[in-house]
Amino acid sequence: MAQMNVSLPEGLKAWAESRVAEGRYSSTSDYVRDLMRRDQEYAERLRALQAAIDEGFASGVSEQSVDEVFADLYRKIDHAKTQAA
């Protein structure tokens, strides 16, 4: 495993140490790794969301009414529920 040294203000160092003292993490390194993994997952979800938004904008304006769009959505949800059961 690669190593990295990070300088922190005293307040952040104390915060990280308090999280370890709570017993959820075995070390400050474990805590920092968890934060970085969560940040990485968040960034990936954000990229996927932005791609979906871009795809939506690129698809143009729907000719369906809002009511028709929602009715179609509810039909798809009901269909998925019956398939899962």
Rosetta constraint file for C-alpha pairs under 8 A:
AtomPair CA 8 CA 12 HARMONIC 6.07 0.50
AtomPair CA 8 CA 13 HARMONIC 5.92 0.50
AtomPair CA 9 CA 13 HARMONIC 6.34 0.50
AtomPair CA 10 CA 14 HARMONIC 6.07 0.50
AtomPair CA 11 CA 15 HARMONIC 6.18 0.50
AtomPair CA 12 CA 16 HARMONIC 6.16 0.50
AtomPair CA 13 CA 17 HARMONIC 6.20 0.50
AtomPair CA 14 CA 18 HARMONIC 6.06 0.50
AtomPair CA 15 CA 19 HARMONIC 6.36 0.50
AtomPair CA 16 CA 20 HARMONIC 6.49 0.50
AtomPair CA 16 CA 28 HARMONIC 5.94 0.50
AtomPair CA 16 CA 31 HARMONIC 7.05 0.50
AtomPair CA 17 CA 21 HARMONIC 6.15 0.50
AtomPair CA 17 CA 27 HARMONIC 7.90 0.50
AtomPair CA 17 CA 28 HARMONIC 6.22 0.50
AtomPair CA 18 CA 22 HARMONIC 6.29 0.50
AtomPair CA 19 CA 23 HARMONIC 7.14 0.50
AtomPair CA 19 CA 24 HARMONIC 6.85 0.50
AtomPair CA 19 CA 25 HARMONIC 6.88 0.50
AtomPair CA 19 CA 31 HARMONIC 7.56 0.50
AtomPair CA 20 CA 24 HARMONIC 6.16 0.50
AtomPair CA 20 CA 25 HARMONIC 4.85 0.50
AtomPair CA 20 CA 26 HARMONIC 6.10 0.50
AtomPair CA 20 CA 27 HARMONIC 5.74 0.50
AtomPair CA 20 CA 28 HARMONIC 6.25 0.50
AtomPair CA 20 CA 31 HARMONIC 7.21 0.50
AtomPair CA 21 CA 25 HARMONIC 7.86 0.50
AtomPair CA 25 CA 30 HARMONIC 5.95 0.50
AtomPair CA 25 CA 31 HARMONIC 5.77 0.50
AtomPair CA 26 CA 30 HARMONIC 6.17 0.50
AtomPair CA 26 CA 31 HARMONIC 7.77 0.50
AtomPair CA 27 CA 31 HARMONIC 6.42 0.50
AtomPair CA 28 CA 32 HARMONIC 6.16 0.50
AtomPair CA 29 CA 33 HARMONIC 6.07 0.50
AtomPair CA 30 CA 34 HARMONIC 6.22 0.50
AtomPair CA 31 CA 35 HARMONIC 6.31 0.50
AtomPair CA 32 CA 36 HARMONIC 6.15 0.50
AtomPair CA 33 CA 37 HARMONIC 6.11 0.50
AtomPair CA 34 CA 38 HARMONIC 6.15 0.50
AtomPair CA 35 CA 39 HARMONIC 6.12 0.50
AtomPair CA 36 CA 40 HARMONIC 6.07 0.50
AtomPair CA 37 CA 41 HARMONIC 6.19 0.50
AtomPair CA 38 CA 42 HARMONIC 6.07 0.50
AtomPair CA 39 CA 43 HARMONIC 6.13 0.50
AtomPair CA 40 CA 44 HARMONIC 6.27 0.50
AtomPair CA 41 CA 45 HARMONIC 6.23 0.50
AtomPair CA 42 CA 46 HARMONIC 6.06 0.50
AtomPair CA 43 CA 47 HARMONIC 6.14 0.50
AtomPair CA 44 CA 48 HARMONIC 6.29 0.50
AtomPair CA 45 CA 49 HARMONIC 6.10 0.50
AtomPair CA 46 CA 50 HARMONIC 6.08 0.50
AtomPair CA 47 CA 51 HARMONIC 6.13 0.50
AtomPair CA 48 CA 52 HARMONIC 6.25 0.50
AtomPair CA 49 CA 53 HARMONIC 6.20 0.50
AtomPair CA 50 CA 54 HARMONIC 6.05 0.50
AtomPair CA 51 CA 55 HARMONIC 6.06 0.50
AtomPair CA 52 CA 56 HARMONIC 6.11 0.50
AtomPair CA 53 CA 57 HARMONIC 6.26 0.50
AtomPair CA 54 CA 58 HARMONIC 6.10 0.50
AtomPair CA 55 CA 59 HARMONIC 6.16 0.50
AtomPair CA 56 CA 60 HARMONIC 7.15 0.50
AtomPair CA 64 CA 68 HARMONIC 5.77 0.50
AtomPair CA 64 CA 69 HARMONIC 6.20 0.50
AtomPair CA 65 CA 69 HARMONIC 6.25 0.50
AtomPair CA 66 CA 70 HARMONIC 6.27 0.50
AtomPair CA 67 CA 71 HARMONIC 6.05 0.50
AtomPair CA 68 CA 72 HARMONIC 6.08 0.50
AtomPair CA 69 CA 73 HARMONIC 6.22 0.50
AtomPair CA 70 CA 74 HARMONIC 6.11 0.50
AtomPair CA 71 CA 75 HARMONIC 6.21 0.50
AtomPair CA 72 CA 76 HARMONIC 6.28 0.50
AtomPair CA 73 CA 77 HARMONIC 6.24 0.50
AtomPair CA 74 CA 78 HARMONIC 6.10 0.50
AtomPair CA 75 CA 79 HARMONIC 6.07 0.50
AtomPair CA 76 CA 80 HARMONIC 6.12 0.50
AtomPair CA 77 CA 81 HARMONIC 6.21 0.50
AtomPair CA 78 CA 82 HARMONIC 6.32 0.50
AtomPair CA 79 CA 83 HARMONIC 6.24 0.50
AtomPair CA 80 CA 84 HARMONIC 6.17 0.50
AtomPair CA 81 CA 85 HARMONIC 6.27 0.50
